Every structure is written in structure tokens, then in C-alpha cells.
């Protein structure tokens, strides 16, 4: 996994990352998985295995934020509640390298659950999955 320099979120085709990107990066325990769920295998009676690839590699990230301010919490809530995103219905764009490369991603779950850890301080964890072209 490449080093995360700065995480940015933006709507599909948009350029404004300030509306949806927290002012701080996620915690250092970012998990990145590579999945090949688009490949199915079938074994014939004689033992020969056949594969069918509907789509190839798909990336998934698990991000955790602790010590989020009220403003940063609002940015993530605005992203998941955005009319074009609506939970996991639509996709948005995600960058791990300060905007050099963007991935089209969706939330894996329909909601974000924030935990208040102190006055006006929150934590949240969520997964996003790459949209297959």
C-alpha cells in the first residue's frame, strides 16, 4: 500500500474538496484490501476448473477518524447525505495522495455512526469500495 499523504473527498466530476474533506487525515491504521470478487470459478465433473472474469481488481479502504471536530463531522455527514451519494447509492471520488489520483468509490454501508468522545469531538470508522468501470 502506498503512503497516504492527504485524503481528499469530492463529488464525481467536482473540483471542490473543501466541502467534504476533513481538515485532518484518518488515523494511521488505514486498511486497504484488493479484492477479486468479479472472478467466478466452476469445476467440471472431470476436475477441470473454468473461470469467468466479470471485472478484475477492486480496492476497498477502511478509514478511522478520531478526534474529529464538529466541523469535520459535518463535512463527512454532508458527503454521505449529498443528493448524488445518498449512503451507498451513488459514487464519489477519493484520493490518498493529495489529489494526484482519484478513485470512484462508494460507501460500503448506508450510514455513518459517530461516537462523541469529548465535548464537540467525535470518532467514526467506515469503508469505501472502488467503483468498477
C-alpha positions in Angstrom: 0.0 0.0 0.0 1.3 3.4 -0.9 1.9 6.0 1.8 -1.2 8.2 2.4 -0.1 11.9 2.1 -3.5 13.6 2.2 -7.0 12.1 1.9 -9.5 14.1 -0.1 -13.2 13.6 -1.0 -15.1 15.3 -3.7 -18.3 14.7 -5.7 -18.0 13.0 -9.1 -16.6 15.5 -11.6 -16.3 18.2 -8.9 -13.2 20.1 -8.0 -14.1 21.4 -4.5 -12.6 19.1 -1.9 -13.0 21.6 1.0 -16.8 20.9 1.3 -16.3 17.1 2.1 -12.7 16.5 3.2 -11.9 16.7 6.9 -9.1 19.0 7.9 -7.0 16.1 9.1 -6.0 12.7 7.8 -7.5 9.4 9.1 -5.7 7.5 11.7 -2.6 5.6 10.7 -4.3 2.2 10.7 -5.9 2.7 7.2 -6.6 -0.8 5.8 -6.5 -1.3 2.0 -7.8 -4.5 0.5 -7.5 -5.8 -3.0 -10.4 -8.0 -4.0 -11.2 -10.2 -7.0 -14.9 -10.8 -6.3 -15.6 -10.4 -10.0 -14.0 -13.7 -10.9 -16.1 -16.8 -10.6 -14.9 -20.4 -10.9 -16.7 -23.5 -11.9 -15.3 -27.0 -11.7 -16.5 -29.6 -14.2 -17.2 -33.2 -13.3 -13.8 -34.2 -14.7 -12.0 -31.8 -12.4 -11.2 -29.1 -14.9 -11.7 -25.6 -13.5 -13.2 -22.8 -15.6 -13.1 -19.1 -14.7 -15.2 -16.2 -15.8 -14.0 -12.6 -15.1 -16.8 -10.1 -15.0 -14.4 -7.5 -13.6 -10.9 -7.5 -12.3 -9.3 -5.9 -9.3 -11.3 -3.8 -6.9 -9.9 -1.8 -4.0 -11.5 -1.2 -0.6 -10.3 1.1 2.2 -11.3 1.1 5.8 -10.8 4.6 7.4 -11.0 5.6 11.0 -11.0 9.1 12.3 -10.6 10.0 16.0 -10.7 13.5 17.4 -12.9 14.9 14.6 -14.1 18.4 15.2 -17.7 19.4 14.9 -16.9 21.0 11.5 -15.1 17.9 10.2 -18.0 15.7 11.3 -20.3 18.0 9.4 -18.2 17.5 6.2 -18.5 13.7 6.3 -22.2 13.9 7.1 -22.6 16.3 4.1 -20.8 13.8 1.9 -23.0 10.8 2.8 -26.2 12.9 2.7 -25.4 14.5 -0.6 -28.2 14.1 -3.1 -25.9 12.3 -5.6 -24.3 10.0 -3.0 -27.2 9.1 -0.6 -25.4 6.5 1.5 -24.1 3.9 -0.9 -26.5 4.7 -3.8 -24.1 6.9 -5.7 -20.4 7.2 -6.0 -17.9 10.0 -5.2 -14.2 10.5 -5.7 -11.5 9.7 -3.2 -7.7 10.5 -3.3 -5.0 9.2 -1.0 -2.2 11.4 -2.5 -3.4 15.0 -2.2 -5.4 14.9 -5.4 -2.9 13.4 -7.9 -5.0 10.4 -8.5 -8.7 9.9 -7.7 -10.8 6.7 -7.4 -14.5 6.5 -7.9 -15.8 4.9 -4.7 -19.0 4.2 -2.8 -19.7 3.8 0.9 -20.0 0.1 1.8 -22.7 0.9 4.4 -25.6 3.3 4.2 -24.9 5.3 7.3 -22.1 6.7 9.4 -22.1 6.2 13.1 -20.3 8.9 15.0 -19.3 8.4 18.7 -18.8 11.5 20.8 -15.6 11.1 22.7 -15.4 14.6 24.3 -17.2 17.9 24.1 -17.5 18.6 20.3 -15.0 15.8 19.5 -16.1 12.7 17.5 -14.8 9.4 16.1 -16.0 7.4 13.2 -15.0 4.4 11.1 -16.2 3.5 7.6 -15.4 1.5 4.5 -15.4 2.7 0.9 -15.1 0.5 -2.1 -13.8 1.3 -5.6 -16.4 1.6 -8.3 -15.6 -0.9 -11.1 -15.6 0.7 -14.5 
